[in-house]
Amino acid sequence: MHVRLQTTPASNALKIILGSLLSFALIGANGGVAEAEKAPERYVFVLSRVDLPKGTPPELEAVLRSQVAAAVVKEPRLEAAIPKDAPAYDDKAKGRYGNKPFHRYMAKHRLRPFRITVEVTKYEPTLVPNPKKPGQILGSTLMLRIFGETIPDRVMAFSGDGSATVLAEVGKKIRASDRTWVDTDAADLAIEKAIAMSIVKLDTKPVKKTPAKKAKRKRSKKNR
C-alpha cells in the first residue's frame, strides 16, 4: 500500500522555521571564518639566549628570563611556545618549501614564530647617599635589545630596544633582595618597551615597490 503524506500549513511553517535556522547557522559559520581571517596575527616568542656584557652579575640572566616570560604572558598578541600539535620542522631544511606542513599550520592559525635573543648593552648599578634624609639611594640602569629570527628558517626579522632606570630609597644596610628588586623593576620596564617596539615593527608590512613602466618609443617612419 502506498501512503502519500499531505502537506499541511503546519508542516509548511515547520519547514520555514527549519530553513531559517539552517540559514542562520550557515551565516554564523561563515561569519566565524571571516572573523578568523580578519583577526590580527599572533607572534610566538621563544626565548633562546640572553647575552650579558662582561662584569655583569650572572644572576641578572635569571631576572631577564623571568621578566621576558612575564611580559609575553601579559601581551595578548604573544605566545611563549609553539603549539604542541604543530607539525615538526627541520632547522636544516632550506627555504619555505622545506617545511611545508609547519608553515601551513602557522598560516592557518595566523601564527608567526620567532627565536628571541636578549642582548644587554648596558647595566649600571648605583648606590649614592640620599641627599634629603638619612639612608641611601639604590639604582639600576638597564639598556637592552631584543632580536628575533624566524623559525625554522633563522632569518633575522626584527629588533626592539628598551631602557629603564629605577631608583629606590634604602637604609644604610643593603640587602640582596633590594638589589634584586631594582634590577627586576628595571628589566620589566626595559623589556616592555622593547617588546612593544618589536610588535610595531612586525605589524608594519613593507611597502611593495612597483617598477615604473617604461614608455614605449614610437619608431618614426623614416627609421623603418
DRENVO-934319 format. One line per 10 residues: number of its first residue (from 1); their letters; for each residue x, y, z of C-alpha. Coordinates in steps of 0.001 Angstrom, whole numbers, padded with zeros to 6 digits. Example, Ala and Ser with C-alpha at 12.3 -4.5 7.8 and 13.67 -1.06 7.14 Angstrom:
! residues 2
1) as) 012300,-004500,007800 ~ 013670,-001060,007140
END
This chain:
! residues 224
1) mhvrlqttpa) 000000,000000,000000 ~ 001362,003361,-000989 ~ 000938,006180,001516 ~ 001306,009771,000410 ~ 001892,012472,003004 ~ -000211,015561,002550 ~ 001350,018992,003058 ~ -000425,020981,005724 ~ 000002,024656,006730 ~ 001614,023481,009962
11) snalkiilgs) 004223,021409,008121 ~ 004956,024363,005808 ~ 005516,026576,008831 ~ 007878,023967,010278 ~ 009848,023865,007023 ~ 010162,027655,007035 ~ 011405,027647,010633 ~ 013929,024871,009956 ~ 015117,026623,006810 ~ 015594,029884,008700
21) llsfaligan) 017575,028166,011457 ~ 019800,026494,008867 ~ 020412,029825,007146 ~ 021355,031473,010429 ~ 023706,028580,011217 ~ 025434,028941,007839 ~ 025730,032713,008251 ~ 027191,032229,011718 ~ 029726,029682,010450 ~ 030772,031901,007562
31) ggvaeaekap) 030964,034860,009902 ~ 033253,032890,012212 ~ 035582,032059,009324 ~ 035587,035681,008206 ~ 036364,036868,011734 ~ 039241,034367,011970 ~ 040657,035667,008697 ~ 040383,039271,009905 ~ 041933,038517,013299 ~ 045406,040029,013716
41) eryvfvlsrv) 048402,037752,013570 ~ 049864,036466,016787 ~ 053571,036060,017354 ~ 055398,033233,019104 ~ 058436,034495,021045 ~ 060638,031549,022023 ~ 063454,032851,024222 ~ 066708,031287,023070 ~ 069582,033247,024582 ~ 070455,036104,026953
51) dlpkgtppel) 073753,037897,026290 ~ 075289,039873,029158 ~ 078229,042289,028966 ~ 081427,041455,030813 ~ 081317,042197,034510 ~ 077535,041794,034771 ~ 076439,039557,037658 ~ 075261,036205,036267 ~ 072113,036410,038420 ~ 070797,039050,036028
61) eavlrsqvaa) 070175,036406,033349 ~ 067588,034657,035508 ~ 065904,038005,036184 ~ 065724,038796,032470 ~ 064393,035363,031530 ~ 061701,035637,034182 ~ 060654,039122,033051 ~ 060559,038149,029369 ~ 058249,035245,030238 ~ 056023,037570,032287
71) avvkeprlea) 055903,040172,029503 ~ 054921,037571,026892 ~ 052089,036278,029103 ~ 050862,039848,029666 ~ 050723,040678,025925 ~ 047620,039092,024254 ~ 049303,039073,020832 ~ 052188,036879,022019 ~ 052692,033198,022754 ~ 055656,031745,024646
81) aipkdapayd) 055834,028410,022823 ~ 054930,026743,019550 ~ 051648,024787,019902 ~ 052179,021132,020765 ~ 050046,019938,017857 ~ 052122,021854,015295 ~ 053994,019653,012785 ~ 057681,019076,013434 ~ 060188,021117,011468 ~ 063775,020682,010342
91) dkakgrygnk) 066228,023512,011064 ~ 068463,022340,008237 ~ 065732,022485,005588 ~ 066316,025448,003307 ~ 063586,027808,002174 ~ 059860,027949,002785 ~ 059207,024718,000898 ~ 061462,022696,003190 ~ 058874,022675,005991 ~ 055547,022889,004174
101) pfhrymakhr) 053342,021242,006862 ~ 054775,023508,009569 ~ 054320,026692,007528 ~ 050783,025692,006524 ~ 049875,025103,010160 ~ 051235,028510,011175 ~ 049450,030288,008321 ~ 046161,028539,009137 ~ 046349,029595,012799 ~ 047740,033062,011918
111) lrpfritvev) 050896,032499,013943 ~ 054435,033673,013205 ~ 057140,032014,015315 ~ 060449,033647,016216 ~ 063544,032656,018158 ~ 064381,035512,020553 ~ 067733,036762,021803 ~ 068006,039399,024541 ~ 071217,041403,024420 ~ 072051,043681,027365
121) tkyeptlvpn) 074073,046623,026076 ~ 074396,048437,029400 ~ 073956,047515,033049 ~ 074862,050107,035662 ~ 074107,049517,039347 ~ 074402,052631,041526 ~ 074412,053425,045211 ~ 074635,057042,046413 ~ 073835,058875,049673 ~ 070301,060176,049995
131) pkkpgqilgs) 070550,063992,049926 ~ 067191,064548,051642 ~ 067288,062165,054594 ~ 069467,059502,056252 ~ 069988,056473,054092 ~ 070992,055768,050520 ~ 069521,055618,047018 ~ 069909,052318,045229 ~ 069662,052405,041456 ~ 069707,050189,038396
141) tlmlrifget) 070097,051337,034790 ~ 069457,048782,032095 ~ 069636,049070,028310 ~ 068830,046084,026113 ~ 067826,044975,022658 ~ 065627,042083,021539 ~ 066443,040296,018286 ~ 064045,037932,016563 ~ 064789,035432,013819 ~ 062220,033300,012038
151) ipdrvmafsg) 061573,029682,012959 ~ 062733,027441,011386 ~ 064481,029414,008602 ~ 066583,031563,011001 ~ 066195,034778,009036 ~ 066624,037996,011015 ~ 063151,039560,011212 ~ 063099,042423,013726 ~ 064706,044105,016706 ~ 063372,046224,019559
161) dgsatvlaev) 065154,048499,022009 ~ 064288,049254,025601 ~ 065892,051048,028536 ~ 064982,051997,032090 ~ 066402,053469,035257 ~ 064923,052604,038639 ~ 065817,054327,041920 ~ 064803,053198,045408 ~ 065374,054688,048846 ~ 067073,052217,051176
171) gkkirasdrt) 068721,052291,054581 ~ 072381,052136,055453 ~ 072458,048361,055042 ~ 071764,046957,051589 ~ 070094,043572,051391 ~ 070445,041248,048409 ~ 066679,041437,047923 ~ 066948,045236,047492 ~ 069323,044837,044560 ~ 067155,042105,043052
181) wvdtdaadla) 064074,044323,043357 ~ 065525,047311,041466 ~ 067087,045070,038798 ~ 063783,043262,038284 ~ 061848,046513,038026 ~ 064338,047953,035515 ~ 064253,044736,033474 ~ 060448,044759,033478 ~ 060258,048317,032105 ~ 063034,047858,029524
191) iekaiamsiv) 061638,044570,028195 ~ 058121,046003,027991 ~ 059411,048836,025781 ~ 061483,046501,023605 ~ 058568,044125,023054 ~ 056200,046983,022223 ~ 058661,048252,019588 ~ 059069,044729,018212 ~ 055315,044257,017759 ~ 055002,047599,015969
201) kldtkpvkkt) 057743,046581,013554 ~ 056173,043181,012933 ~ 052768,044748,012323 ~ 054216,047202,009805 ~ 054172,045458,006454 ~ 056874,046587,003995 ~ 055597,048624,001082 ~ 055989,046770,-002179 ~ 057663,048888,-004813 ~ 056109,048551,-008229
211) pakkakrkrs) 058561,049036,-011094 ~ 057843,052063,-013227 ~ 056553,051280,-016672 ~ 058938,052282,-019396 ~ 057421,054407,-022114 ~ 057425,052719,-025465 ~ 059263,054630,-028105 ~ 057430,055105,-031297 ~ 059559,054415,-034279 ~ 059293,057056,-036933
221) kknr) 058544,056122,-040493 ~ 062000,057328,-041535 ~ 063723,054762,-039281 ~ 061572,051887,-040533
END
